């Protein structure tokens, strides 16, 4: 034992010393993985419009059961189920989301559970070793642990990517990884350093819009933390708060536009038609704009937009944010303007 220890700390690495260092690294890695896995969750929800996969990943970020994940069609479901590392299943509530950052915060009914502390999240540099925790391909369905990949940060880039015809709304710094995380189910997983400290959230499946290559990337926590705190504080919310309804609320027809037909569960609120000369046209709204916010409340569906309009008196301003391509456009609509 003493001989092995001497070889480990000596300056000359003999074969036995190399084996010893490998064992030490392996032991430390095992500890990191075993301490991190209980902070991860598996998410099952909607399969999207075309039979896409109905699962993704997430991780706990509070002692009260808050979970960070990617904002995606998987969450477009009346029931979203989360499975903890020990196989315990819980129904999740969508607390809020920020489509500009592609993040969502869920909450499950658990307390005193292992979680990442956002206040001590760290950053990474090019060449740093990382660990990626995710339920890629949905292979972990019960109490099986999520997959863990080792890799490096190969670059820090300005993200400019798309999935199919859709441009990624997130257009800020991102970590480019050499681990193969760009696979179904990996979105929303946790990226940590080799000590298990949270670094980033794994991004969705995207291609580089310039080269066409699929990207393995993650969104730095430093870019997400402020939005996460605002969501948890209720400043960005998806909940149907109880408030007084005006006797004469504003409507889309009064403003001069219509949304696409609400024919599927949580139909995305795209503008279908604009009336020439209407308030909507004068305010700059266009067909195919995606309405993502009405008077400070996020709108994930046609029903959400109509619900928010029911809360606004027709004499009041309607502040609306739409997504047009990869741009976010704020506009103010008011009858009589």
Helices and strands as residue ranges (DSSP letters): H 2-9, H 15-37, E 40-44, E 55-60, E 66-70, G 73-75, E 80-84, E 89-98, E 103-107, G 118-120, E 129-134, G 136-138, E 147-158, E 161-163, E 166-167, E 173-177, E 190-193, E 198-202, E 206-208, E 214-215, E 217-220, H 221-232, H 252-255, E 257-259, E 271-274, H 279-282, E 290-294, E 297-298, H 302-309, E 318-324, E 327-333
